Amino acid sequence: MELFILPVIVVIGIFLLFSVFFTVKQQTSAIIERFGRFTSIRNSGLQLKVPLIDKVAGRINLKIQQLDVIVETKTKDDVFVRLKISVQFQVRREKVYDAFYRLQNPHDQITAYVFDVVRAEVPKMKLDYVFEKKDDIAIAVKRELNEAMMDYGYDIIKTLVTDIDPDVQVKAAMNRINASEREKTAAEYEAEAERIKIVAKARAEAESKRLQGQGIADQRREIARGLEESVDVLNNVGINSQEASALIVVTQHYDTLQSIGEHTNSNLILLPNSPQAGSDMLNNMIASFTASARIGEEMKKENKNKGIEPKPRKRIPPTEESNYDDDNFDS
């Protein structure tokens, strides 16, 4: 009989030993009740309680916790949007009793307040302002939660609007609007670039024509000067002006034929191409000049009889460069 009682006593002793001692983790508080009535709050470490009389009714986490709440509501411009609100909260160490006994489910309580605040604030804003004013929504949620949850022993650390998700069709429309705006901006830049190209091209063409005209004028001036010198040289050796002119025309005629022959792919045809044709052309030119001079002399005599004095002609020197106004080339 004694051999049977001894093991029972040992087992009961071990049970009572484990019932007396218990541990509480760091950042945790344990609630001790005696016959169902609150007795004390125990913090982290090795703790003692009366076996079979006291019991650990529950444990409260003192760490910062996060609760994510997804709220669907409508904006002022009748767009349904889903908002994800992240609430970071913590049980106050001095309010462990209230947090344990006054709230059955703190997560549901916080969720209800978040729904209430978000559905009161977002319908006042248009969709674009919801994105811009998301911090204001988070501040409003934190303010309301702090006022409501403070009495229950909860401290709201921070609230964040972590996601704003409109309807799929609304997002597609917003993307199309954004793409249209970017295409409009791109078209404006392309039009401006095209205008600059047209202005630059017009300026280049104007400058090219000016230089081309100046080159032609210089070429003709030098040709005339060369002809004058050639006639003077021929006159000095006893050749009169008519013979000198005929000789120059013939020489230029053959020079032209030689120049044409140097280019095998030339499509130029000189008609007529005989020396006699050059002489006939010269005779026609001389006859024209003579008739023109005779008519000019007669007009001078007629004007002199009428008392009309000829006005002196002013020579305008050619300008080296011309200024161009960009406004003249606006497209």
For each residue, the residues with C-beta under 8 A, 3 or more apart:
1: 4 5
2: 5 6
3: 6 7
4: 1 7 8
5: 1 2 8 9
6: 2 3 9 10
7: 3 4 10 11
8: 4 5 11 12
9: 5 6 12 13
10: 6 7 13 14
11: 7 8 14 15
12: 8 9 15 16
13: 9 10 16 17
14: 10 11 17 18
15: 11 12 18 19 51
16: 12 13 19 20 51 52
17: 13 14 20 21
18: 14 15 21
19: 15 16 49 51 52
20: 16 17 48 49 50 51
21: 17 18 46 47 48
22: 30 46 47 49 56
23: 45 46 47
24: 28 29 30 42 43 44 45 47 59
25: 28 44 59
26: 44
27: 44 61 62 63
28: 24 25 43 44 59 60 61 62
29: 24 41 42 43 59 60 62 91 93 96
30: 22 24 41 42 43 47 56 58 59 60
31: 38 41 56 57 58 59 60 96 97 100
32: 38 39 40 41 42 49 54 55 56 57
33: 36 37 38 39 54 55 57
34: 37 39 50 53 54 55
35: 53
36: 33
37: 33 34
38: 31 32 33 57 97 101
39: 32 33 34 54
40: 32
41: 29 30 31 32 96 97
42: 24 29 30 32 47
43: 24 28 29 30
44: 24 25 26 27 28
45: 23 24
46: 21 22 23
47: 21 22 23 24 30 42
48: 20 21
49: 19 20 22 32 53 54 55 56
50: 20 34 53 54
51: 15 16 19 20 54
52: 16 19
53: 34 35 49 50
54: 32 33 34 39 49 50 51
55: 32 33 34 49
56: 22 30 31 32 49 59
57: 31 32 33 38 100
58: 30 31 100
59: 24 25 28 29 30 31 56
60: 28 29 30 31 91 96 99 100
61: 27 28 65 91
62: 27 28 29 90 91 93 96
63: 27 90
64: 88 89 90 157
65: 61 88 89 90
66: 86 87 88 89
67: 86 87 89 107 110 111
68: 84 85 86 87 162
69: 84 85 86 87 110 111 114 115
70: 82 83 84 85
71: 82 83 85 114 115 118 119
72: 80 81 82 83
73: 80 81 83 118 119 122 123
74: 78 79 80 81 122 123
75: 78 79 80 81 122 123 125 126 127 130
76: 123 124 125 126
77: 126 127
78: 74 75
79: 74 75 127 166 167 170
80: 72 73 74 75 166 167
81: 72 73 74 75 122 127 130 164 165 166 167 170
82: 70 71 72 163 164 165 166
83: 70 71 72 73 118 122 130 137 161 163 164 165
84: 68 69 70 161 162 163 164 165
85: 68 69 70 71 114 118 138 141 159 160 161 162
86: 66 67 68 69 159 160 162
87: 66 67 68 69 110 114 141 145 156 159
88: 64 65 66 156 157 158 159 160
89: 64 65 66 67 106 110 145 149 154 155 156 157
90: 62 63 64 65 154 155 157
91: 29 60 61 62 95 96 99 153 154 155
92: 95 96 99 153 154 155
93: 29 62 96
94:
95: 91 92 98 99 152 153 154
96: 29 31 41 60 62 91 92 93 99 100 153
97: 31 38 41 100 101 153
98: 95 101 102 103 151 152 153
99: 60 91 92 95 96 102 103 106 152 153 154
100: 31 57 58 60 96 97
101: 38 97 98
102: 98 99 151 152 153
103: 98 99 106 109 152 154
104:
105: 108 109
106: 89 99 103 109 110 149 152 154
107: 67 110 111
108: 105 111 112
109: 103 105 106 112 113 148 149 152
110: 67 69 87 89 106 107 113 114 145 149 154
111: 67 69 107 108 114 115
112: 108 109 115 116
113: 109 110 116 117 141 144 145 148 149
114: 69 71 85 87 110 111 117 118 141 145
115: 69 71 111 112 118 119
116: 112 113 119 120 144
117: 113 114 120 121 137 140 141 144 145
118: 71 73 83 85 114 115 121 122 137 141
119: 71 73 115 116 122 123
120: 116 117 123 124
121: 117 118 124 125 136 137 140
122: 73 74 75 81 83 118 119 125 130 137
123: 73 74 75 76 119 120
124: 76 120 121
125: 75 76 121 122 129 130 133
126: 75 76 77 129 130
127: 75 77 79 81 130 131 166 170
128: 131 132
129: 125 126 132 133
130: 75 81 83 122 125 126 127 133 134 137 164
131: 127 128 134 164
132: 128 129
133: 125 129 130 136 137
134: 130 131 137 138 161 164
135: 138 139 161
136: 121 133 139 140
137: 83 117 118 121 122 130 133 134 140 141 161
138: 85 134 135 141 142 159 160 161
139: 135 136 142 143 159
140: 117 121 136 137 143 144
141: 85 87 113 114 117 118 137 138 144 145 159
142: 138 139 145 146 156 158 159
143: 139 140 146 147
144: 113 116 117 140 141 147 148
145: 87 89 110 113 114 117 141 142 148 149 156 159
146: 142 143 149 150 155 156
147: 143 144 150
148: 109 113 144 145 151 152
149: 89 106 109 110 113 145 146 152 154 155 156
150: 146 147 154 155
151: 98 102 148
152: 95 98 99 102 103 106 109 148 149
153: 91 92 95 96 97 98 99 102
154: 89 90 91 92 95 99 103 106 110 149 150
155: 89 90 91 92 146 149 150
156: 87 88 89 142 145 146 149 159
157: 64 88 89 90
158: 88 142
159: 85 86 87 88 138 139 141 142 145 156
160: 85 86 88 138
161: 83 84 85 134 135 137 138 164
162: 68 84 85 86
163: 82 83 84
164: 81 82 83 84 130 131 134 161
165: 81 82 83 84
166: 79 80 81 82 127 170 171 174
167: 79 80 81 170 171
168: 171 172
169: 172 173
170: 79 81 127 166 167 173 174
171: 166 167 168 174 175
172: 168 169 175 176
173: 169 170 176 177
174: 166 170 171 177 178
175: 171 172 178 179
176: 172 173 179 180
177: 173 174 180 181
178: 174 175 181 182
179: 175 176 182 183
180: 176 177 183 184
181: 177 178 184 185
182: 178 179 185 186
183: 179 180 186 187
184: 180 181 187 188
185: 181 182 188 189
186: 182 183 189 190
187: 183 184 190 191
188: 184 185 191 192
189: 185 186 192 193
190: 186 187 193 194
191: 187 188 194 195
192: 188 189 195 196
193: 189 190 196 197
194: 190 191 197 198 331
195: 191 192 198 199 330 331
196: 192 193 199 200
197: 193 194 200 201
198: 194 195 201 202 329 331
199: 195 196 202 203 326 329 330 331
200: 196 197 203 204
201: 197 198 204 205
202: 198 199 205 206 329
203: 199 200 206 207 324 326 329
204: 200 201 207 208
205: 201 202 208 209
206: 202 203 209 210 324 329
207: 203 204 210 211 324
208: 204 205 211 212
209: 205 206 212 213
210: 206 207 213 214 322
211: 207 208 214 215
212: 208 209 215 216
213: 209 210 216 217
214: 210 211 217 218 318
215: 211 212 218 219
216: 212 213 219 220
217: 213 214 220 221 318
218: 214 215 221 222
219: 215 216 222 223
220: 216 217 223 224
221: 217 218 224 225
222: 218 219 225 226
223: 219 220 226 227
224: 220 221 227 228
225: 221 222 228 229
226: 222 223 229 230
227: 223 224 230 231 248
228: 224 225 231 232
229: 225 226 232 233
230: 226 227 233 234 244 248
231: 227 228 234 235 241 244 245 248
232: 228 229 235 236
233: 229 230 236 237
234: 230 231 237 239 243 244 247
235: 231 232 238 239 240 241 244
236: 232 233
237: 233 234
238: 235
239: 234 235 243 244 247
240: 235 243 244
241: 231 235 244 245
242: 245 246 286
243: 234 239 240 246 247
244: 230 231 234 235 239 240 241 247 248
245: 231 241 242 248 249 282 286
246: 242 243 249 250 279 282
247: 234 239 243 244 250 251
248: 227 230 231 244 245 251 252
249: 245 246 252 253 278 279 281 282
250: 246 247 253 254 275 278 279
251: 247 248 254 255
252: 248 249 255 256
253: 249 250 256 257 275 278
254: 250 251 257 258 275
255: 251 252 258 259
256: 252 253 259 260 270
257: 253 254 260 261 270 273
258: 254 255 261 262
259: 255 256 262 263
260: 256 257 263 266 268 270
261: 257 258
262: 258 259
263: 259 260 266
264:
265:
266: 260 263
267:
268: 260
269:
270: 256 257 260 273
271:
272: 277
273: 257 270 277
274: 277 278
275: 250 253 254 278 279
276: 279 280
277: 272 273 274 280 281
278: 249 250 253 274 275 281 282
279: 246 249 250 275 276 282 283
280: 276 277 283 284
281: 249 277 278 284 285
282: 245 246 249 278 279 285 286
283: 279 280 286 287
284: 280 281 287 288
285: 281 282 288 289
286: 242 245 282 283 289 290
287: 283 284 290 291
288: 284 285 291 292
289: 285 286 292 293
290: 286 287 293 294
291: 287 288 294 295
292: 288 289 295 296
293: 289 290 296 297
294: 290 291 297 298
295: 291 292 298 299
296: 292 293 299 300
297: 293 294 300 301
298: 294 295 301 302
299: 295 296 302 303
300: 296 297 303 304 310
301: 297 298 304 305
302: 298 299 305 306
303: 299 300 306 308 309 310
304: 300 301 307 308
305: 301 302
306: 302 303
307: 304
308: 303 304
309: 303
310: 300 303
311:
312:
313:
314:
315:
316:
317:
318: 214 217
319: 322
320:
321:
322: 210 319
323:
324: 203 206 207 328 329
325: 328
326: 199 203 329 330
327: 330
328: 324 325
329: 198 199 202 203 206 324 326
330: 195 199 326 327
331: 194 195 198 199
